[in-house]
Amino acid sequence: MATRTVGVIVNGATGRMGATQHLRHLLDMRREGGLPLANGDRVVPDPLLVGRDAGRLKALAESRGGLRWTADIDAALAGPDQVFMDTAATGGRPGLVRKAIAAGKHIHVEKPTAASSAEAVELARLAERAGVKHGVIQDKLFLPGFAKLMALKQSGFFGRIVAARIDFGAWIFDGEQQICQRPSWNYRQGAGGGLALDMMAHWRYMLDRLVAPVVRVAAQIGTATPARVDEEGQRYTVDVEDTVHALLRLEGGVMATISNSWATRVRREDTFQMQIDGTHGSAIAGRNRCHTQAAADTPETFFAAATPAGIDFGAQWIDQPLGGPHKNPYRQCWELFLRHLYENAPYVPDLLEGAKAVQLAELVYRSHAEGRWIDAPELRL
């Protein structure tokens, strides 16, 4: 048995995603003695923290036990570390991924990978030609509720799937009286902001893998909150959308709807829920729970709902057990990618899958601008 050290460049390390998700779980893996491989070897991550603010990087590195850090991304890419992870603002990602590929680094990045599907496909081609491993994070699939949806699909619970629905959103404060919960770059086009580009990346892989591949799209977007206050207390104009509603046709004739908004108040079990309806049963899941209703247990509701006393629809669904302890989704993504790197195990969400996610956002923008259905052409390397 041998211990293998894998150097991981974590760009954007001081940000919310870099510090609280990726860095946290890489360090947890290291504290546990590394990821055990099938041959008995262990892979131990050795993060290199990268960002623009040297003071914040130094403080973060020291607080995590004296990690390596640098504010010079070019120096980091010129070094011996094997993997490049980008968690910084979307706008700079394509250029950094190109540099990382040219430097021979394996690529494992956040979504979206680029602002256009053409550029995202180009990144996938470059990685393939360079012979480096590559992947993009698809964390939502590994949340307990949605992992249960995947298990239900794989077991044949739904029968023939006829429809799917995604409801996502919450009220994001504008920064006037309460601090905005999201960084200001999310609301600036030049920095890679926009709800469609941000979240359609998730909904593409959720629909493709839990239901069926996307075939065509019709969408409407809007900006409910036109002005916000940034991290420095300065008021700025929002030049991207914060609401998206889409109707999609999936392979096999399945219809799907997506309701996406940063300007809605929550009256449901979770800020994010997905429902799948099939001939043999339906299921609805949030991040941490999943409820089902089999065909044999489906009550009459069309007329019953009209009675004066109403009907408790929620009581007619079964709360599904999710099994034992559940690993954090980002931890699971990293484990799968490292096994892909060291054991050549499958890793489905490669950069081409990342391009499909960007494509859905692109189709949403086109459909809104042109006022029509837009087909989703197959993307190839």
C-alpha positions in Angstrom: 0.0 0.0 0.0 1.3 3.5 -0.9 0.2 7.0 -0.1 -0.2 9.2 -3.2 -0.3 13.0 -2.8 -2.5 14.9 -5.2 -1.9 18.6 -5.5 -5.1 20.5 -6.0 -5.1 24.2 -7.1 -8.2 25.7 -5.5 -8.8 29.0 -7.3 -11.3 31.3 -5.6 -10.4 29.6 -2.3 -11.6 32.4 0.0 -15.0 32.6 -1.6 -18.1 30.8 -0.2 -17.9 27.8 -2.6 -14.1 27.5 -2.3 -13.8 27.6 1.4 -17.0 26.1 2.7 -17.4 23.3 0.2 -14.4 22.3 -1.8 -11.6 23.1 0.6 -13.5 21.8 3.6 -14.0 18.4 2.1 -10.6 18.1 0.6 -9.2 18.8 4.1 -11.6 16.3 5.7 -10.3 13.7 3.3 -6.7 14.5 4.2 -7.4 14.3 7.9 -8.9 10.9 7.5 -5.7 9.7 5.9 -6.8 10.1 2.3 -9.2 8.3 -0.1 -8.7 4.6 -0.1 -8.4 3.1 -3.6 -9.3 -0.4 -4.7 -5.6 -1.6 -4.6 -5.2 -0.4 -1.0 -3.3 2.8 -1.9 -4.6 6.1 -0.4 -4.9 9.5 -2.2 -4.2 12.4 0.0 -5.2 15.9 -1.2 -2.7 18.8 -0.8 -4.6 22.0 -1.6 -2.9 25.1 -2.9 -5.1 28.1 -2.2 -5.3 30.7 -4.9 -7.1 34.1 -5.1 -6.7 37.8 -5.6 -6.4 39.0 -2.0 -3.1 37.9 -0.4 -4.2 38.9 3.1 -7.4 36.8 3.0 -5.5 33.9 1.5 -2.8 34.0 4.2 -5.4 34.2 6.9 -7.4 31.2 5.5 -4.3 29.1 5.0 -3.1 29.7 8.6 -6.6 29.0 10.0 -6.6 25.6 8.2 -3.3 24.5 9.6 -0.7 26.2 7.4 -1.8 25.4 3.9 0.1 26.5 0.8 -1.2 29.7 -0.9 -0.4 32.2 -3.6 -2.1 35.2 -5.2 -0.3 34.4 -8.5 -2.5 32.1 -10.6 0.2 31.8 -13.3 2.8 30.6 -10.8 0.3 28.1 -9.5 -0.4 26.7 -12.9 3.3 26.5 -13.6 3.9 24.4 -10.5 3.7 20.6 -10.0 0.1 20.4 -8.7 -2.0 17.9 -10.8 -5.6 19.2 -10.5 -7.1 22.6 -11.2 -10.4 23.5 -9.5 -12.0 26.9 -10.2 -14.7 28.2 -7.8 -14.3 31.9 -8.6 -16.6 34.1 -10.6 -17.9 32.6 -13.8 -16.7 35.3 -16.2 -13.0 34.3 -15.9 -13.4 30.5 -15.9 -12.9 29.7 -19.6 -9.6 31.5 -19.8 -8.3 29.9 -16.7 -9.4 26.4 -17.8 -7.6 27.0 -21.1 -4.4 27.9 -19.2 -4.7 24.9 -16.9 -5.2 22.5 -19.8 -2.1 24.0 -21.6 -0.2 23.4 -18.3 -1.2 19.7 -18.3 -3.5 20.0 -15.3 -6.5 17.7 -14.8 -9.7 19.8 -14.8 -12.4 19.6 -12.1 -14.4 22.9 -12.0 -17.6 24.5 -10.9 -20.4 25.2 -13.3 -21.1 26.9 -15.7 -17.9 26.2 -17.6 -18.4 29.1 -20.0 -20.8 31.8 -21.1 -21.6 30.0 -24.4 -22.0 26.4 -25.5 -19.6 26.8 -28.3 -16.9 28.0 -25.9 -17.8 25.2 -23.4 -17.5 22.5 -26.1 -14.1 24.0 -27.1 -12.9 23.5 -23.6 -14.0 19.9 -23.7 -12.2 19.4 -27.0 -9.0 21.0 -25.7 -9.0 18.7 -22.6 -9.6 15.6 -24.7 -6.8 16.5 -27.1 -4.4 17.2 -24.2 -5.2 13.9 -22.7 -6.2 15.3 -19.3 -9.0 14.1 -17.1 -11.9 16.6 -16.9 -15.1 17.0 -15.0 -17.6 19.6 -13.8 -19.4 19.5 -10.4 -23.0 18.1 -10.4 -23.7 18.3 -6.7 -27.5 18.4 -6.6 -27.7 14.7 -7.6 -26.0 13.7 -4.4 -28.3 15.5 -2.0 -30.3 12.9 0.0 -33.7 13.6 -1.5 -32.5 13.6 -5.1 -30.3 10.6 -4.6 -33.5 8.8 -3.6 -35.2 10.0 -6.8 -32.3 8.5 -8.7 -32.7 5.2 -6.8 -36.5 5.2 -7.6 -35.8 5.8 -11.3 -33.2 3.0 -11.5 -35.7 0.6 -9.7 -38.4 1.3 -12.3 -40.7 2.8 -9.7 -42.2 5.4 -12.1 -43.0 3.1 -15.0 -43.3 5.3 -18.1 -42.4 8.9 -17.0 -44.9 11.4 -18.3 -43.9 14.7 -16.7 -41.5 16.5 -14.4 -41.5 19.8 -12.6 -38.8 21.8 -10.9 -39.7 24.6 -8.4 -36.8 26.6 -7.2 -36.3 29.9 -5.5 -36.4 32.3 -2.6 -36.4 36.0 -1.8 -33.0 37.4 -2.2 -32.7 40.8 -0.4 -31.6 43.8 -2.4 -29.1 44.9 0.2 -31.0 48.0 1.2 -32.3 46.9 4.6 -30.9 43.4 4.8 -27.7 42.1 3.3 -28.0 40.3 -0.1 -27.4 36.6 0.4 -25.6 36.3 -3.0 -22.5 38.1 -4.3 -23.1 41.1 -6.5 -21.3 39.5 -9.5 -24.4 37.2 -9.8 -26.3 40.2 -11.0 -23.8 41.7 -13.4 -23.6 40.4 -17.0 -20.0 41.3 -17.4 -19.0 39.0 -14.5 -20.9 36.0 -15.8 -24.0 36.7 -13.7 -27.7 35.8 -14.5 -30.1 33.2 -13.0 -30.4 31.2 -16.2 -26.6 30.8 -16.7 -26.2 30.0 -12.9 -29.1 27.6 -12.3 -30.0 26.1 -15.7 -26.7 24.3 -15.5 -28.1 22.4 -12.5 -31.5 21.7 -14.1 -30.0 20.3 -17.3 -28.2 17.5 -15.5 -31.1 16.9 -13.2 -33.5 16.5 -16.1 -31.1 14.6 -18.3 -30.1 12.1 -15.6 -33.3 11.8 -13.5 -35.9 12.0 -16.3 -34.8 12.1 -20.0 -32.6 14.3 -22.2 -33.8 17.8 -23.1 -35.1 18.1 -26.7 -36.6 21.6 -27.0 -37.3 24.7 -24.9 -39.6 27.6 -24.6 -38.9 30.2 -21.9 -39.6 33.6 -20.4 -37.1 35.6 -18.3 -37.3 38.8 -16.3 -35.7 41.1 -13.8 -37.9 41.6 -10.7 -35.4 43.6 -8.7 -33.7 46.1 -11.0 -31.3 47.7 -8.5 -29.2 46.3 -5.7 -26.6 47.3 -3.2 -23.2 45.6 -3.5 -20.6 44.5 -0.8 -19.2 48.0 -0.6 -22.6 49.5 0.0 -22.8 51.0 -3.5 -26.1 50.9 -5.4 -25.9 49.4 -8.8 -28.2 48.5 -11.7 -29.0 44.8 -12.3 -28.4 44.0 -16.0 -29.3 40.3 -15.9 -32.4 38.2 -15.2 -33.5 37.1 -11.7 -36.5 35.0 -12.8 -36.8 32.2 -15.3 -39.8 30.2 -16.3 -39.4 27.4 -18.9 -41.4 24.7 -20.6 -39.4 21.8 -22.0 -40.0 18.8 -24.1 -37.8 15.8 -23.2 -36.9 12.7 -25.1 -39.8 10.3 -25.3 -42.4 13.0 -25.2 -42.0 13.8 -21.5 -43.1 17.4 -20.6 -41.2 19.4 -18.0 -41.6 22.8 -16.4 -39.1 24.9 -14.5 -40.0 27.8 -12.2 -36.9 29.6 -11.1 -36.9 32.9 -9.1 -34.8 35.0 -6.7 -38.0 37.0 -6.1 -40.4 34.6 -4.6 -41.4 33.8 -1.0 -41.4 30.1 0.0 -44.5 28.2 1.1 -43.4 24.6 0.4 -41.2 22.1 2.1 -38.0 23.3 0.5 -36.6 26.1 -1.6 -35.9 23.5 -4.2 -38.3 20.6 -5.1 -38.5 18.3 -8.1 -41.6 16.1 -8.9 -41.6 13.2 -11.3 -44.9 11.7 -12.5 -45.1 8.3 -14.1 -47.7 5.7 -15.0 -46.8 3.5 -11.9 -46.2 6.3 -9.4 -45.0 9.8 -8.6 -42.3 11.2 -6.3 -41.5 14.6 -5.1 -38.1 15.4 -3.4 -36.3 18.3 -1.8 -32.8 18.4 -0.7 -33.3 16.1 2.3 -36.6 14.4 1.9 -38.5 12.4 -0.7 -42.2 11.4 -0.8 -43.9 8.9 -3.1 -47.4 8.0 -4.2 -47.7 4.7 -6.0 -50.5 4.2 -8.6 -52.2 1.6 -6.3 -52.3 4.2 -3.5 -53.5 7.2 -5.6 -56.8 8.5 -4.2 -59.5 10.4 -6.1 -58.7 14.1 -5.7 -60.4 15.9 -8.6 -63.8 16.0 -7.0 -62.7 15.6 -3.3 -60.7 18.8 -3.5 -63.8 20.8 -4.1 -65.5 19.8 -0.9 -65.9 22.6 1.8 -63.5 20.9 4.2 -60.9 20.5 1.4 -58.4 17.6 1.5 -54.9 17.1 3.0 -53.0 16.1 -0.1 -49.7 15.9 1.8 -51.0 13.1 4.1 -51.6 10.9 1.1 -47.8 10.6 0.3 -45.3 8.2 1.9 -42.1 9.7 3.4 -39.4 7.5 2.0 -36.5 6.4 4.2 -33.2 7.7 2.9 -30.9 5.1 4.4 -27.9 5.7 6.7 -25.5 8.6 7.1 -25.2 10.7 3.9 -21.9 12.1 2.7 -21.8 15.7 1.6 -22.5 16.1 -2.2 -19.2 17.9 -2.8 -17.3 15.2 -0.9 -18.9 12.6 -3.2 -18.1 14.5 -6.3 -14.4 14.8 -5.3 -14.2 11.1 -4.4 -15.6 10.1 -7.7 -13.3 12.4 -9.6 -10.2 11.1 -7.8 -11.2 7.6 -8.5 -11.6 8.6 -12.1 -8.1 10.1 -12.0 -6.3 7.2 -10.2 -8.5 4.1 -11.1 -9.9 5.3 -14.4 -13.4 4.8 -12.9 -16.3 6.4 -14.8 -17.0 10.0 -14.2 -20.2 11.0 -16.0 -20.1 14.8 -15.7 -17.2 15.7 -18.0 -16.7 19.0 -19.7 -19.0 18.0 -22.5 -21.8 17.5 -20.0 -20.8 20.9 -18.7 -21.4 22.3 -22.2 -24.9 20.8 -22.3 -25.6 22.7 -19.1 -24.5 25.9 -20.7 -26.5 25.1 -23.8 -29.7 25.0 -21.8 -29.1 28.5 -20.5 -28.3 29.6 -24.1 -31.6 28.1 -25.3 -33.5 29.9 -22.6 -32.1 33.3 -23.7 -32.8 32.6 -27.4 -36.3 31.4 -26.7 -37.1 34.5 -24.7 -35.5 36.8 -27.3 -37.2 35.2 -30.3 -40.5 34.3 -28.6 -40.6 30.7 -29.8 -39.6 27.1 -29.1 -35.9 26.4 -29.7 -34.5 22.9 -30.4 -31.6 21.5 -28.4 -29.1 20.1 -31.0 -26.8 17.3 -29.9 -23.4 18.5 -28.7 -20.3 16.5 -29.9 -16.6 16.8 -29.5 
